[in-house]
Amino acid sequence: SIEDGKGDTENLKKRDGVLSYNWESGRITFGGVIHRTVMYVADGINNDIFFMDSEQPPTQLKMNIENNLNENISVFGKFLIGLQSNRPIEVSQDNKNPGVVFRAIISEVGFRHSKIGSIELGRGFTSSSVFNQADLSGTSTGSLIAIGNLAPGMKFVDRDANELSDRQVFNYFFDTQRLFVADRIRFDSNSFGGGFILAGSLAADDRWDASLRYFPKAGKFTFRGVVTYEQKPFRDINSRTVLGFGLRHEKSGVNISALGSYGETTDQRDPYGYVVKAGVTRSFTELGNTAFSMDYT
């Protein structure tokens, strides 16, 4: 149990899988998720089944603390620890059980002003890590529109030699190590103009990003729109611009999400890509919504 100095446990609440303790000026919450992946892989030589912890997001434990300093300003802290047995980037056809990894995903402190916005300092999400917020399929935690995270360690086959090559999925489709989670300082404005939110973050090695989100109030339809710019986001990429949107009809649950990106590399290539995702979310049982989606990239 969690108790305050007087032994009062009335404020201890369990809501939506999160344990929360509230006091007069703030609260602390504990939560987590178990996120396993079973994947069937056919590489042209062999077919096999792999058991992994997901990369998006991994199995994790989290704790959030927030305390109001006055009627306008609050201070908060966030901690998120990832626990992965067989991390996807380390799993390949010739390394099926690489072992267990513990890693700090988020560790940050911040301040929030009710009329201005929030500022965060520490390891956490950058302002450009908003593409999952534009995904309204309901399957974003299991299958993000960044599809390279599903099995980044799997190897391609050399067709001439008829054997595994040293080229892996993350060499072509990968998003985990981009300017996504970093040691940075980040600012988010409050919502303005009917749903616009402006944000930006600054990290080491001259890396920075900025984003503009448009999250208007939902009615018959829910709409999400994002545009981001990243400076030095990933390996040999100098810059990248991403545009995404999501649209969902609330009564039927039918939805569509799309994401497109364009970048510039150190060797003057111009990489681009897109993904379109369609799905439906319906409540078939008392357990809650069930979501289905398909995507093409």
N, C-alpha and C positions, 0 to 999 in steps of 0.2 A: 504494500500500500504506500501511498504518498500522503504525507501529512504536513500541515503547517505547524507553527510553534504551539498552537493551542490544541493540537490533536483533532482538528476539524477535517473530515474527509468528504464533506458534502459537495465540494467543488471538483472532486475527482470524477471525470466523465469519460465514457467510451463511446465515440461516435465515428461511424464509417471506417472502422478498423484502425482508428487512431486514438490513443490514450491521451487525454488532455486534462491538465490541472490548471484551474483559473484562480487568480486572486484579484484584488481590487484594481490594480493598475496593469495587469498583464496576464500572461499564461505561458505554459510550457507544454509542448506536445511531443509524443513519441509515436513512431510508426515504422512501417517497413513493407517490403514486398518480396515475395519469392517468385522468380521469373525464370523458369527453365525452358529450354528449347530442345525439341527432338527434330532432327533434320535428316532427310533422305537425300543423298548426293550421288549423282551419276556423272562421272567425269570422262567417259569415253573408253575407259579401260575396266574399271570396277564400279560396282554399285554398293553403297554401304549406308549404314545408319549411324548418326553421331548424336551424343547426348552432351549438352553444353548449358552453361548459364548464359542468358542473353546478354548482348552488349548494349541493348537499348530498351529499357535500362537494365542494369544487372540486378541480381538479388542484392538487397540493401537494407540497412538500418538507418533511420534518420531521427533527428531531434531538432526542434525549433523553439527558440525562446524569444519572447517579446515583452517589453515593459514600457509603459507610457511615462515619459518624463514630465509632460504637462499636457494640456488639451490639444496641442498641435504636433508635438514632437515625441517620437518613440524610438527606442533603441532595440535592435534585434540581433540574434545570432543564429546561424544555420550550420548543422553538421550532418554529413551523409557519408556513410562508409559502405563501400561495395564489397561483397563477398562472392567470389566466382570460382566454382569448381569447373575447370575446363573453360577458360576464357576463349571466345571465338577467334580472336586474332592469333592465338597460339595453337589452336586445333587445326590439323591438316590430315590428309590421308595417311601420312607416315608418322603422325604424332597425335594419336587419338585421345590420350589422357595426360595432358601436360601438368595437371595438378591444381592446387588451390591457390588463389591470389586474393589478398586483402589490400585494398587501396582506398585512400581518402579522396573522395570525389568532390565534396564541398566542405569548406571550412572558412566561414566568413563572418564578419560583423558589419552592421550597417545602421543608418539612421533614416527615419521616414518623417517627412513633414506633410501634414494633411492638405496643405495648399500648394505645395511645390512639387514634391515627388520623393524619391528615395536615392540614397547613395550607399554602395556596398564596397567593402574592401576585403580582399582575401581570395581564396580559391573558390571559383564558382562559375556559373554560366555567364558567357559574354552576351552583349546585346543582340548579336546576330544569331543566337541559338533560339530562334522563334519559329522555325519552320514547322515544328510539331504542334504549335498553337494554331496554325492555319489548317491543320489536318482535322477535319470534322467527321472522319469515318468512324470514330470510336475504337479503331484498331491501332492507334498511333503508338501505344506502348509495346505492342507486339510486332508491328511492321511499319516502321517510320517510312516516310517518303524518301529518306536517304537509305536506299536499299543495300548499299555496300556493307552496312554494319551487320547484316544477317550472318555472313560466313566469310569474314575478311581473310582468314588464314588458309582457305582451301586453295590447292594448287591446280594450275592448268596443265594439260597434257601436251607434250611435244609430239605432234602427229607423225613426224618423220621417224623419230626414234621409238615411238609407241611407249613412252614412259613419262613419269611425272617430270615437269620442268621446275625451275626455280622461280617462276612467275606465279604470283598469288593474286587473289581477288583484290586485296587492298592496294595493289599496284595500279589498279584501274578504277575501282569503285570503293571508296573508303571515306569515312567522314569523322571517325572517332577522334583523330588527332588534329583536326583542323582547329581554327580559332573558335572553339565551342565551349570547352571548360578550360580555364586558365587562371593563373594568379594575376589579378587585374583589379582596377578600380572601375566601377560602373555607376552610371547615373540613369535613372528612369524618371521621366516627367509624369505628372498626373494626367489623367485623360482630359483632352480639350477638344473643342470643335465637333462635339457629337460622337467622339470615340477614337480620336487620334492619340497616340502615345509615342513620344520621341525618346530615344535612348542611345547611349554610346558607352564604350568601354576602352580602356587603355591598358596594354600589357607590356611586358618586357620585349626587347629586341625590335623596337620601333613598330610593334604590331598594335593595330587599333581597328575598331569597327564602329558602325553606326546603323541604326535601324529606325524605321517608321512603321508602326502598326496602326491598323484601322479596325477597331472592334466595336461596331455600333451595337445598340441594344437589339436584342432578338425579338422578333415578332413571329409571323408565319414562317419566315426564313431566318436562319442565322448565317451571317457572313463574317469572314475573317480575311483580312488582307495584310501582307507584310512585304516590305522591300528592305534589303540589307546591303551594306557595302563592307567588305573586309580587306584590310591591308596586310599582306603577308600572312594569309590564313593557314597555308599548308605546304610544307616542303618547298618545291620549286615554283609555287604559284605566287606571283607578286600581288595580285588583287583579284577580287571576285565580287560580282554583283548577283544577288539572288532575288527573284520575285515569285511570290506564292500567294495562293488564295484558297479558300474553302467555302462551300455553300451547302447548306443542309435544309431540307424541307422538314419542319418539326413534326407535322402530323404523320407523314408517311415514313420519316426517317431516312429517305433517299438522300444521298449526298455525293458530292464530287469535290476533289481537291487536286491542285496542280502546282508544280514547282518548276521553275526554269532558272538556269544559272549560266553566266558567261564570265570568263576570266582571262588573265594574261599571265604567261609564265616567263621564267628567266631566259628561256631559249626562244622567245618570241612566238611560241605557239599560242593559239587562241582556243582553249578548251571550253566546250559548252555541253550542256545536257538538260534533260527535262524528264519529268515523270508525271503521269496522270493517274489518278486513283479514284475509283468509284465504289460505292458501297451502300449498305442499308443497315440501320440500327432500329431494332424493334424490341419491345418487352413481351416475350413469350411466356415467361414464368414469373413467380413472385421473387425470384432471385435478383431480378433487375434486367437491364438491357443486354441483348445479344447482338453482336456486330459482325458483319461480313464485309469483306472488301477484296477487290482485285486491282492490280496496278500494272502499268506498262511504262517502260523506260527505254 
